[in-house]
Amino acid sequence: MANFYSNIYYMFAVFLCLVFISIVNVKADDCEVCIKFLTRFENTLKTEGIEKEKDIQLKLKEVCRKAKGKDNRFCYYIGGTDDAATGLLQQVTKPMSFHMPIEKICEKLKKQDSQICELRYEKEIDWKNVNLDKMRVKQLKKILMNWGEECKGCLEKPEFVRRVKELMPQYVRDEL
């Protein structure tokens, strides 16, 4: 009978370990913005030959100043923007200086602040099949904002559509 209970205890312990591993383990789709942003950032570091933690931190702040959309929100959460209230930069830069895998860095950040892994990129626009005339003004404004452009003096929807069409060749070359 004691052997029966030890088997049940062992199976329960294995079950709890598997549950814990599945909860803590970070996949690419769990921390989409974190993994993609830090992967791009890591490639920048490799290209520029930056390896020291202080240099990595300075470069991260520089990249975060230029970040937009969800990347900017991620930077805000880790303390990379000037208006950030948190200071998790060292939890990013120190492991990067030791060449820790990005997934592990994001996993540790998730433990610090779960919002980091809740960030998701918006779906890309299929420029070949998009009908700008059927889009909402809010969506057109968002496209312009993502491009870093604006539509000065635009009040009506056709004006926003016209502005997006004017700028499309500049921002959507490869996708058309």
N, C-alpha and C positions, 0 to 999 in steps of 0.2 A: 504494500500500500504506500509506503514511503517513496518507493521508486516512481509510482504513479504521480504523486504530488510534485516530486522533483522534475519530472518531465513536463508537467503543466506549468510549473514555475519557469522552467527553461524556455518553453514555447512563448509564454507571456512576455518574458524579457526580450526575446528575439523580436516579437511583434512590436513592442514599444520602441526598440532600436530602429526598426524599419520605418515606423511612423515618424519618429524624430528626424531621421535622415531625410525623409521625403518632405518634411516641413521646412527644414533648414537649408537643404540643397537648393541653390539658385540656378535656374536654367536661363537660357537666352531670352525666352519670352516672359520670364518672371520679372526681370530687371532690364527690360528692353532699352530704355534710355541710358541707364547707368553703363551697361555693357557696351553699347554702340558708341557712346560719347567717349568713354575711357579707352576703347580700342583705337578710335581715331586719334585721341590725344597721345596714346602710347606710340603710334606710328609717327606722329609729329616729333616726339622725343627722339625716336630712333633716327629719323631723317636729320635732325639738327644735332645729334650726338650729345644730348643732355642726359646726365646720369646722376648728378648730385641732388640730394633731397631739396636743398634750398633753391637750386636752379629749377627743379621740377615745380616747386611751389610757385615761383615767380612766373613761370611759363603758364601754369594752370590758371593763375589769376588773369594773365594777359588773354588767354583763350576765352575765359569766362566773361571778360568785359565785352567781347565781340559776339558771344553766344546769343541766340534768339530762340523764342518758343520754348519747347520742352527742355532743350539743352540749357537755356538760361534758368529755368525752374530748377533743374538738377544742380546747377552751379550755386543757386541760392540755398538749396538744402544742405550742401556740403560746406558752405561758407566762402565760396569763390567770388561772390559779387560784393560790391561795396556796401550794399544795404542789407546783407545777410545777418541774421541774428545768431546763427550757429557757427561753430568753428570745427568742422570735421575735416578740414583740409589735410591735416597731418595723418589722418586715417587713410587718406588716398595717396599722398605723396611718399610717405615712408615705405609702404609696401611696394610702390612702383619703383622706388630706388633699389629695392631688393629683387626686382623682376618677379614679383608675385603675380600669379595669373589673375586676369581681370575679374573672372567669375568669383574668385575667392575674395577679392577686394569688395565687390558688390555684395557678397554674402555677409561680410562683416559690417558693411554700411547698413544693410537691411536690419541687422540686430540693433544698431544705434538709432535708426530712424526708418520705420517701415514705409513712410511716404516715398522714399527714394525709389523703391521697387514698384510703386503703384503708378509711376509715370509711364505713359504710353505715347508713342508718336501717332500722329493722325495719319489716316490713309493717304497715300499719294494720289494725285489727280491723274487720271488717264487722259492726257492732253490730246490724244488722237481722236477720242470719242466724246470729249466734253462739249456740252452746249452751254456756253456762257450766258446766253439769253434766258436760260431756264434756272440759272443759279440765283440765289438770294443775294441781296446787297451785302449782307453780313459776310457771306462766303467770299464775295468779290473783294471786300475790304480786307479780309483775312489773307487772301492771295497777295494783295499789294503789300500788306504789312510784312508777310514772310519774305518778300523780295526787298524789303527796306524802302519801298516806294510809297507814295501817297497820291491822292487824286484831289489836288487843290481846286476848290470851287465846285466840286461835283456834288450835285444835289439829287439828281434823278438816276435811276438804274442804268439807262443807256449810256450815261456819261462814264460810269464805272466800268461797264462792259467795254467801251471804246478804249479806256485807259489800259485795261488788262490786255486787250488785243494789241495795242501799241507796244507794250513792253514784252509781250510773249517772245518775239524773236531773240530778245536779249537774254531771257532767263530759261527758255524751254527749247534750246537748240537741239539737243541730242534726242529728245523724246518725241519730236514730230516726225 
